[in-house]
């Protein structure tokens, strides 16, 4: 990508106070030019909605696609748009409501018979996602993986048929990244080649389309890894120029800043995102999920800078939330900052007494991976303060969460939660003077967590197990091994305060 390509356009988009599409749907979140065989009014609504779609503001995009349908009932591509808002490929498996809506929208689009081959190709591609796997797959996660595989291959066909079409390339890249995220093996290094290939494809289009929101957004996701993050720093710093008040666009650069250990930028971008979400929540409750998403990233950055006052304020903002839209990622981003707040500060008494499933505005029973974070904090806090009976109870809660996730076929979160449970068990063993078994179990738990990589909904683990392993080694005076553990943790999560402090303690011990 040419260095200047992302900064060619110095524009000022005048957004409404809520960051929503203005009544006349002027472009205000970048620039798309997607010609469809519909009325001029429908075309206008369609492109405004498409901008939201590329920003992954799905709930905001859908009603604008529906306005396109109202303006031109024969507009097949407007129904395609509604289908595209009905699944979130990177975030979580599609609930029944989304599957039903997507299938109905695909059927409506197909019944209208798109007048061009290009439009028909896009419709066929989204139909591939909403076509049920044969034979059916019992688990949500397995079903989602199969749908992503079909969608990826269909989007590849669209891209190959229209190699100069920026939207065809963007959606193919997104499909590839999303499917790659489902491909993991515990204790094995992740294959980053699909992400690299997707990123390189997106880079090819920046010179011709320097304001296209999908290029910025999906490039950040493609390179959301400590090894690749530097390749997206330019895009991250340019994203807000095309969408200065779009909630998710303001948040997205922090995916790269976290991977590079840039805490001031992480906080700054997410404060802007949270403010935009608060404004939008006045008219759209869906934005509350993006609000807590931003707060989790703010908390992460504040703790790394040692800003305890700011972290306390963020902690209270989470706990005082009166309404949170029940998206699965919102459950995680509500639980995680509360656990981070007590664990990162090593306030073990506070951790042991952290209230579970708070605030009571979410269906916590639906989010076992999120509720497990409360038990992880409580378990570590109890073990570190000598209350082994409570620690064992929390360990058992984590084991229950692992079983629930496995029963649901959610393998990724099952493994991640298993690592947390093993970390709590390791510290229990350590407090029982079973040092060698404790060290071995903690090392295995760290290896498991490290092999899984973080999920896009999270800035990082609430307290990396590799750091806990380093702490155990440090307490045992095994300085060289502890040094390796902290250094290895920093390779995965650069510039973390606790890992750096561990290295400083080791340096002072010599």
C-alpha positions as CSV (number, residue, x, y, z in Angstrom):
1,X,0.0,0.0,0.0
2,X,1.4,3.4,-0.8
3,X,2.0,5.5,2.3
4,X,0.1,8.5,0.9
5,X,-2.9,6.5,-0.3
6,X,-4.8,6.5,2.9
7,X,-4.4,10.2,3.5
8,X,-5.2,11.6,0.0
9,X,-8.6,12.8,1.0
10,X,-8.9,15.5,3.7
11,X,-12.6,15.7,4.2
12,X,-15.0,16.8,6.8
13,X,-18.2,14.8,6.9
14,X,-20.9,16.6,8.8
15,X,-22.7,13.9,10.9
16,X,-25.7,14.3,13.0
17,X,-25.2,14.5,16.8
18,X,-26.1,10.8,17.1
19,X,-23.8,9.5,14.4
20,X,-26.8,8.3,12.4
21,X,-27.5,8.7,8.7
22,X,-29.0,12.0,8.0
23,X,-32.6,12.2,6.8
24,X,-31.4,12.6,3.2
25,X,-28.8,9.8,3.6
26,X,-25.8,11.8,2.4
27,X,-22.7,9.8,2.6
28,X,-21.0,10.4,5.9
29,X,-19.0,7.3,6.7
30,X,-16.7,7.0,3.8
31,X,-17.6,6.6,0.1
32,X,-19.1,3.7,-1.7
33,X,-20.3,3.6,-5.3
34,X,-22.3,0.4,-5.8
35,X,-24.5,0.7,-8.9
36,X,-27.8,-1.3,-8.7
37,X,-30.7,-1.6,-11.1
38,X,-33.2,0.3,-8.9
39,X,-34.7,3.7,-8.7
40,X,-32.6,6.7,-7.9
41,X,-34.2,7.0,-4.5
42,X,-33.5,3.3,-3.7
43,X,-29.9,3.7,-4.9
44,X,-29.4,6.6,-2.5
45,X,-30.7,4.6,0.5
46,X,-28.8,1.5,-0.6
47,X,-25.4,3.2,-0.7
48,X,-26.0,4.9,2.7
49,X,-26.9,1.5,4.2
50,X,-23.9,-0.1,2.5
51,X,-21.6,2.3,4.3
52,X,-23.1,1.2,7.7
53,X,-22.7,-2.4,6.6
54,X,-19.0,-2.0,5.9
55,X,-18.6,-0.4,9.3
56,X,-20.3,-3.5,10.8
57,X,-23.1,-1.2,12.2
58,X,-25.6,-4.0,11.2
59,X,-28.6,-2.8,13.2
60,X,-28.2,0.7,11.8
61,X,-27.8,-0.5,8.2
62,X,-30.9,-2.7,8.2
63,X,-33.6,0.0,8.4
64,X,-31.9,2.0,5.7
65,X,-31.9,-1.0,3.4
66,X,-35.6,-1.4,4.2
67,X,-36.1,2.3,3.1
68,X,-34.6,1.3,-0.2
69,X,-37.2,-1.5,-0.4
70,X,-39.9,0.9,0.4
71,X,-38.7,3.3,-2.3
72,X,-38.5,0.5,-4.9
73,X,-40.2,-2.8,-4.0
74,X,-38.7,-4.4,-7.0
75,X,-35.1,-3.7,-5.9
76,X,-33.6,-7.1,-5.4
77,X,-30.3,-5.8,-4.1
78,X,-32.1,-4.0,-1.2
79,X,-33.3,-7.4,0.0
80,X,-29.7,-8.6,-0.4
81,X,-28.7,-5.8,2.0
82,X,-31.1,-6.9,4.6
83,X,-29.8,-10.4,4.4
84,X,-26.2,-9.1,4.8
85,X,-27.2,-7.4,8.0
86,X,-28.7,-10.6,9.4
87,X,-25.4,-12.3,10.3
88,X,-22.2,-11.0,11.9
89,X,-19.5,-13.2,10.5
90,X,-16.6,-12.2,12.8
91,X,-18.6,-11.8,16.0
92,X,-20.7,-14.9,16.8
93,X,-22.9,-17.6,15.3
94,X,-26.2,-16.4,13.9
95,X,-29.2,-16.7,16.2
96,X,-32.5,-18.2,14.9
97,X,-34.0,-14.7,14.3
98,X,-31.1,-13.7,12.1
99,X,-31.2,-16.9,10.1
100,X,-35.0,-16.6,9.6
101,X,-34.7,-13.0,8.5
102,X,-31.7,-13.7,6.2
103,X,-33.4,-16.7,4.5
104,X,-36.6,-14.6,3.9
105,X,-34.6,-11.8,2.5
106,X,-32.7,-14.1,0.2
107,X,-35.9,-15.6,-1.0
108,X,-37.4,-12.2,-1.7
109,X,-34.3,-11.2,-3.7
110,X,-34.2,-14.4,-5.7
111,X,-37.9,-14.0,-6.5
112,X,-37.4,-10.6,-7.9
113,X,-34.7,-11.9,-10.4
114,X,-31.9,-9.4,-10.4
115,X,-31.6,-7.8,-13.9
116,X,-27.8,-8.0,-14.1
117,X,-25.3,-10.9,-13.7
118,X,-23.3,-8.9,-11.2
119,X,-26.2,-8.3,-8.9
120,X,-27.3,-11.9,-9.2
121,X,-23.8,-13.0,-8.2
122,X,-23.9,-11.0,-5.0
123,X,-27.3,-12.4,-4.1
124,X,-26.2,-16.0,-4.8
125,X,-23.2,-15.4,-2.5
126,X,-25.3,-14.3,0.5
127,X,-27.6,-17.2,-0.3
128,X,-24.7,-19.5,0.2
129,X,-24.4,-18.4,3.9
130,X,-28.1,-18.9,4.5
131,X,-28.3,-22.3,2.9
132,X,-28.4,-24.9,5.7
133,X,-25.5,-27.3,5.8
134,X,-26.3,-30.8,4.6
135,X,-26.2,-32.9,6.7
136,X,-27.2,-30.5,9.5
137,X,-24.6,-29.6,12.2
138,X,-25.9,-29.7,15.7
139,X,-23.6,-27.1,17.3
140,X,-24.0,-23.4,16.6
141,X,-20.3,-22.9,16.2
142,X,-19.9,-25.8,13.8
143,X,-22.9,-24.6,11.8
144,X,-21.4,-21.1,11.7
145,X,-18.1,-22.5,10.4
146,X,-19.8,-24.4,7.6
147,X,-21.8,-21.4,6.6
148,X,-18.7,-19.2,6.6
149,X,-16.9,-21.8,4.4
150,X,-19.8,-21.7,1.9
151,X,-19.9,-17.9,1.9
152,X,-16.2,-17.6,1.5
153,X,-16.2,-19.8,-1.6
154,X,-19.2,-17.9,-3.0
155,X,-17.6,-14.5,-2.4
156,X,-14.4,-15.8,-4.0
157,X,-16.4,-16.6,-7.2
158,X,-17.9,-13.1,-7.2
159,X,-14.4,-11.6,-6.8
160,X,-13.0,-13.7,-9.6
161,X,-15.8,-12.8,-11.9
162,X,-15.4,-9.1,-11.1
163,X,-11.8,-8.6,-10.1
164,X,-12.0,-4.8,-10.3
165,X,-15.0,-4.5,-8.1
166,X,-14.0,-3.1,-4.7
167,X,-17.0,-4.4,-2.9
168,X,-16.6,-7.9,-4.3
169,X,-13.0,-7.9,-3.1
170,X,-13.9,-6.4,0.3
171,X,-16.6,-9.0,1.1
172,X,-14.3,-11.8,-0.1
173,X,-11.6,-10.6,2.2
174,X,-14.1,-10.4,5.1
175,X,-15.3,-13.9,4.4
176,X,-11.8,-15.2,4.3
177,X,-10.8,-13.5,7.6
178,X,-14.0,-14.7,9.3
179,X,-13.5,-18.3,8.2
180,X,-9.9,-18.3,9.2
181,X,-10.9,-17.2,12.7
182,X,-12.8,-20.5,13.1
183,X,-9.7,-22.6,12.2
184,X,-7.6,-23.3,15.3
185,X,-6.0,-26.2,17.0
186,X,-5.1,-26.0,20.7
187,X,-1.3,-26.0,21.4
188,X,-0.6,-25.4,17.7
189,X,0.6,-22.1,16.1
190,X,-2.1,-20.3,14.1
191,X,-1.8,-20.2,10.3
192,X,-1.8,-16.5,9.4
193,X,-1.6,-16.9,5.7
194,X,-5.4,-16.3,5.1
195,X,-5.1,-13.0,6.9
196,X,-2.0,-12.0,5.0
197,X,-3.6,-12.8,1.7
198,X,-6.8,-11.0,2.6
199,X,-4.9,-7.9,3.7
200,X,-2.8,-7.9,0.5
201,X,-6.0,-8.1,-1.6
202,X,-7.5,-5.1,0.3
203,X,-4.3,-3.1,-0.1
204,X,-4.6,-3.4,-3.9
205,X,-7.7,-1.2,-3.9
206,X,-6.7,1.7,-1.7
207,X,-5.3,3.9,-4.4
208,X,-8.5,3.8,-6.4
209,X,-10.8,3.8,-3.4
210,X,-9.1,5.9,-0.7
211,X,-12.4,6.5,1.2
212,X,-14.0,3.0,1.1
213,X,-15.0,2.0,4.6
214,X,-14.7,-1.7,4.0
215,X,-11.0,-1.4,3.0
216,X,-10.1,0.3,6.3
217,X,-12.2,-1.9,8.5
218,X,-11.4,-5.3,7.1
219,X,-7.7,-4.5,6.7
220,X,-7.6,-3.9,10.5
221,X,-9.2,-7.2,11.1
222,X,-6.9,-8.9,8.7
223,X,-3.8,-7.7,10.6
224,X,-5.2,-7.9,14.1
225,X,-2.3,-10.0,15.4
226,X,0.9,-8.9,17.1
227,X,3.0,-10.2,14.2
228,X,1.0,-8.2,11.6
229,X,-0.4,-5.2,13.4
230,X,2.3,-2.8,12.1
231,X,1.0,-3.4,8.5
232,X,-2.4,-1.8,9.5
233,X,-1.2,1.1,11.6
234,X,-1.5,3.6,8.7
235,X,-5.1,2.4,8.1
236,X,-5.9,2.6,11.8
237,X,-4.8,6.2,12.0
238,X,-6.7,7.1,8.9
239,X,-10.0,5.4,9.6
240,X,-11.5,8.2,11.6
241,X,-10.9,10.7,8.8
242,X,-13.6,9.0,6.7
243,X,-16.0,8.2,9.6
244,X,-15.4,10.8,12.4
245,X,-18.5,9.9,14.4
246,X,-19.3,6.4,13.4
247,X,-19.3,4.4,16.7
248,X,-17.6,1.2,15.5
249,X,-15.2,3.0,13.1
250,X,-13.9,5.1,16.0
251,X,-13.3,1.9,18.0
252,X,-11.6,-0.2,15.3
253,X,-8.2,1.4,15.2
254,X,-7.6,0.3,18.8
255,X,-7.5,-3.3,17.6
256,X,-4.1,-2.4,16.1
257,X,-3.1,-0.1,18.9
258,X,-3.6,-2.8,21.5
259,X,-1.6,-5.2,19.5
260,X,1.3,-2.7,19.4
261,X,1.0,-1.7,23.1
262,X,-0.1,1.9,22.3
263,X,-2.2,2.7,25.3
264,X,-2.9,6.4,24.9
265,X,-4.3,5.9,21.4
266,X,-6.3,2.9,22.6
267,X,-8.0,5.1,25.3
268,X,-8.4,8.1,23.0
269,X,-10.2,6.3,20.2
270,X,-12.4,4.3,22.5
271,X,-13.4,7.4,24.5
272,X,-14.6,8.9,21.2
273,X,-16.4,5.7,20.3
274,X,-18.1,5.5,23.7
275,X,-19.2,9.1,23.5
276,X,-20.7,8.5,20.0
277,X,-22.4,5.4,21.3
278,X,-23.9,7.3,24.2
279,X,-25.3,9.9,21.8
280,X,-26.7,7.2,19.5
281,X,-28.3,5.3,22.4
282,X,-30.7,8.2,22.7
283,X,-32.5,6.9,19.6
284,X,-31.1,3.4,19.1
285,X,-30.6,1.0,22.1
286,X,-28.5,-1.3,19.9
287,X,-25.6,1.1,20.3
288,X,-25.3,0.2,24.0
289,X,-23.5,-3.0,23.0
290,X,-20.9,-0.9,21.2
291,X,-20.7,1.3,24.3
292,X,-19.5,-1.4,26.6
293,X,-17.3,-2.8,23.9
294,X,-15.5,0.6,23.9
295,X,-15.4,0.7,27.7
296,X,-13.6,-2.7,27.9
297,X,-10.8,-1.3,25.6
298,X,-10.7,1.9,27.7
299,X,-10.2,-0.1,30.9
300,X,-7.5,-2.2,29.3
301,X,-5.5,0.8,28.3
302,X,-6.0,2.7,31.6
303,X,-4.7,-0.3,33.6
304,X,-1.6,-0.6,31.5
305,X,-0.8,3.1,32.1
306,X,-1.5,2.7,35.8
307,X,-4.4,5.2,35.7
308,X,-6.3,3.8,38.7
309,X,-8.6,6.8,39.0
310,X,-9.6,6.6,35.3
311,X,-10.0,2.8,35.6
312,X,-12.2,3.2,38.7
313,X,-14.5,5.6,36.7
314,X,-14.7,3.1,33.9
315,X,-15.5,0.3,36.3
316,X,-18.4,2.4,37.7
317,X,-19.7,3.2,34.2
318,X,-19.9,-0.5,33.4
319,X,-21.7,-1.3,36.7
320,X,-24.1,1.6,36.4
321,X,-25.2,0.7,32.9
322,X,-29.0,0.7,32.9
323,X,-29.4,-0.9,29.5
324,X,-27.2,-3.1,27.4
325,X,-28.3,-4.6,24.2
326,X,-28.0,-8.4,24.6
327,X,-25.4,-9.2,21.9
328,X,-23.0,-12.0,22.9
329,X,-20.0,-9.7,22.5
330,X,-21.7,-7.2,24.9
331,X,-21.8,-9.9,27.6
332,X,-18.1,-10.5,27.3
333,X,-17.3,-6.8,27.2
334,X,-19.4,-6.2,30.3
335,X,-17.8,-9.0,32.4
336,X,-14.2,-8.5,31.2
337,X,-13.5,-5.0,32.4
338,X,-14.8,-5.8,35.9
339,X,-12.5,-8.8,36.1
340,X,-9.6,-6.8,34.6
341,X,-10.1,-4.0,37.2
342,X,-9.5,-6.3,40.2
343,X,-7.0,-8.7,38.6
344,X,-4.6,-6.3,36.9
345,X,-4.3,-4.2,40.1
346,X,-3.7,-7.4,42.0
347,X,-6.3,-6.6,44.5
348,X,-7.0,-10.1,45.5
349,X,-9.6,-9.4,48.3
350,X,-11.6,-7.3,45.8
351,X,-11.2,-10.1,43.2
352,X,-12.5,-12.8,45.6
353,X,-15.6,-10.7,46.3
354,X,-16.4,-9.6,42.8
355,X,-20.1,-9.8,42.2
356,X,-21.0,-12.4,39.6
357,X,-23.3,-11.6,36.6
358,X,-23.5,-7.8,37.3
359,X,-25.2,-5.6,36.3
360,X,-28.4,-7.5,36.0
361,X,-29.4,-6.2,32.6
362,X,-28.1,-9.1,30.5
363,X,-29.3,-12.7,30.1
364,X,-26.1,-14.0,31.7
365,X,-27.1,-17.6,31.5
366,X,-26.7,-17.3,27.8
367,X,-23.1,-16.2,28.1
368,X,-21.1,-18.9,29.9
369,X,-17.8,-17.7,28.6
370,X,-18.5,-14.2,29.9
371,X,-19.8,-15.3,33.3
372,X,-16.7,-17.5,33.6
373,X,-14.6,-14.3,33.8
374,X,-16.2,-13.4,37.1
375,X,-15.4,-16.9,38.5
376,X,-11.8,-16.6,37.2
377,X,-11.4,-13.4,39.1
378,X,-13.0,-14.7,42.2
379,X,-11.0,-18.0,42.0
380,X,-7.6,-16.3,41.7
381,X,-8.5,-13.8,44.4
382,X,-9.6,-16.5,46.8
383,X,-6.6,-18.6,46.1
384,X,-4.2,-15.7,46.6
385,X,-5.8,-14.8,49.9
386,X,-5.7,-18.3,51.3
387,X,-9.4,-19.1,51.0
388,X,-8.9,-22.4,49.2
389,X,-12.5,-23.6,49.8
390,X,-13.9,-20.6,47.9
391,X,-11.2,-21.0,45.2
392,X,-12.3,-24.6,44.7
393,X,-15.9,-23.5,44.3
394,X,-14.9,-21.0,41.7
395,X,-12.8,-23.6,39.9
396,X,-15.8,-25.9,39.8
397,X,-17.9,-23.1,38.3
398,X,-15.3,-22.7,35.6
399,X,-15.5,-26.4,34.9
400,X,-19.3,-26.2,34.6
401,X,-18.8,-23.4,32.0
402,X,-16.4,-25.5,30.0
403,X,-18.9,-28.3,29.9
404,X,-21.7,-26.0,28.8
405,X,-19.5,-24.5,26.1
406,X,-18.5,-28.0,24.8
407,X,-22.1,-29.2,24.9
408,X,-23.0,-26.2,22.7
409,X,-20.1,-27.0,20.4
410,X,-18.4,-23.7,21.2
411,X,-14.9,-25.1,21.0
412,X,-12.9,-21.9,21.0
413,X,-14.4,-20.5,24.2
414,X,-14.4,-23.9,25.8
415,X,-10.6,-24.1,25.4
416,X,-10.1,-20.5,26.6
417,X,-12.2,-21.1,29.7
418,X,-10.5,-24.4,30.4
419,X,-7.2,-22.5,30.5
420,X,-8.7,-20.2,33.1
421,X,-9.9,-23.0,35.2
422,X,-6.6,-24.8,35.1
423,X,-4.9,-21.5,36.1
424,X,-7.1,-21.3,39.2
425,X,-6.4,-25.0,40.0
426,X,-2.7,-24.4,39.6
427,X,-2.7,-21.6,42.1
428,X,-4.7,-23.7,44.5
429,X,-2.0,-26.5,44.2
430,X,0.7,-23.9,44.8
431,X,-1.0,-22.7,48.0
432,X,-1.2,-26.3,49.1
433,X,2.7,-26.6,48.7
434,X,2.4,-28.8,45.6
435,X,4.8,-26.6,43.7
436,X,5.9,-28.8,40.9
437,X,2.4,-29.9,39.9
438,X,1.3,-26.3,40.1
439,X,4.0,-25.1,37.8
440,X,3.4,-27.8,35.3
441,X,-0.4,-27.2,35.2
442,X,0.1,-23.4,34.9
443,X,2.6,-23.9,32.1
444,X,0.1,-26.2,30.2
445,X,-2.7,-23.7,30.8
446,X,-0.5,-20.9,29.4
447,X,0.4,-23.0,26.4
448,X,-3.3,-23.6,25.7
449,X,-4.3,-20.0,26.0
450,X,-1.4,-18.7,23.9
451,X,-2.3,-21.1,21.1
452,X,-5.8,-19.8,20.7
453,X,-5.2,-16.1,20.1
454,X,-7.6,-13.5,21.3
455,X,-11.1,-13.1,19.9
456,X,-12.0,-9.9,18.0
457,X,-14.5,-8.9,20.8
458,X,-11.6,-8.7,23.3
459,X,-8.6,-6.4,23.6
460,X,-6.9,-9.3,25.3
461,X,-7.2,-11.8,28.1
462,X,-8.3,-10.4,31.4
463,X,-5.1,-11.6,33.1
464,X,-2.9,-13.7,30.8
465,X,-2.0,-17.1,32.2
466,X,1.5,-16.8,30.9
467,X,2.0,-13.8,33.3
468,X,0.6,-16.0,36.1
469,X,3.2,-18.6,35.2
470,X,5.9,-16.0,35.3
471,X,4.7,-14.9,38.8
472,X,4.9,-18.5,40.1
473,X,8.4,-18.9,38.7
474,X,9.4,-15.6,40.2
475,X,8.1,-16.5,43.6
476,X,10.1,-19.7,43.4
477,X,13.3,-17.9,42.5
478,X,13.5,-19.4,39.1
479,X,14.5,-16.2,37.5
480,X,15.6,-17.3,34.1
481,X,12.5,-19.3,33.5
482,X,10.4,-16.4,34.8
483,X,12.2,-14.0,32.5
484,X,11.3,-16.2,29.5
485,X,7.7,-16.4,30.6
486,X,7.3,-12.7,30.9
487,X,9.1,-12.1,27.6
488,X,6.9,-14.7,25.9
489,X,3.9,-12.9,27.3
490,X,5.1,-9.6,25.9
491,X,5.5,-11.1,22.5
492,X,1.8,-12.0,22.4
493,X,0.6,-8.9,24.3
494,X,3.2,-6.1,23.9
495,X,3.9,-3.5,26.6
496,X,1.7,-4.9,29.3
497,X,2.4,-3.4,32.7
498,X,2.5,-6.5,34.8
499,X,4.9,-8.4,32.5
500,X,7.2,-5.4,32.4
501,X,7.1,-5.1,36.2
502,X,8.0,-8.8,36.4
503,X,11.0,-8.3,34.3
504,X,12.0,-5.3,36.4
505,X,11.8,-7.4,39.5
506,X,14.0,-10.1,38.0
507,X,16.5,-7.5,36.9
508,X,16.6,-6.1,40.5
509,X,17.2,-9.6,41.9
510,X,20.5,-10.1,40.2
